[in-house]
């Protein structure tokens, strides 16, 4: 169970696609910051997000997005972007695991703590504040990423993933068009739904529930309509397609990402692997 959860939780924090040109006189935006992250241009992403934060000093999405840029850069350094495509547990478990940078860890958690405090302050005044609920979903999703991939605390990661989904469900209950939130509910449902039936049965008593098909449906909504996380959702769908033994479906998703974001080498590399298997 733990190996499956660890392997599956890899995909929670792996956004990977490139920068889009931005006019010098345009205002900084979260969208540009995330696309820079997707292009593995992490320093530029942090600069963009810093400029955005300066104009939105009380918005918790600023620091949580900075935390995302830090952990995604660390995942890239550790080779997690490649590891997420492993389809065999033995290959995943035996991969090299360079030691994480403690300075990155401290900065990462500092940004998460700041985002959570800011979000809770907003929620104290308005329990249904949309952006604060979304920030909380990201905070706990990223905590789950670090717990699973770097600290090897898989049960803690599962708990954080569940908390992220709960905040996302609350958000979607009042703002069903906040489509990025479907990513958190989709991931949680997919992970639980893919566990062995006896494990799902035991987790249900602890308040965990999930359905793989429902998880895929939510990921598709995020992929088609999300504002910040749509490319990430498409990446997760490609990975899910590989696990479902649907390589052509995975290839099509990767091809679209590669064409949209040609500076990211991950997509083209995985397409080449798929093509080599088909020969």
PyMOL commands that set and color helices and strands:
alter all, ss='L'
color gray80, all
select helices_A, chain A and resi 2-13+30-38+42-55+60-78+80-83+89-93+102-125+130-149+154-174+179-193+197-205+212-225+230-243+247-260+265-278
alter helices_A, ss='H'
color red, helices_A
deselect
rebuild
show_as cartoon
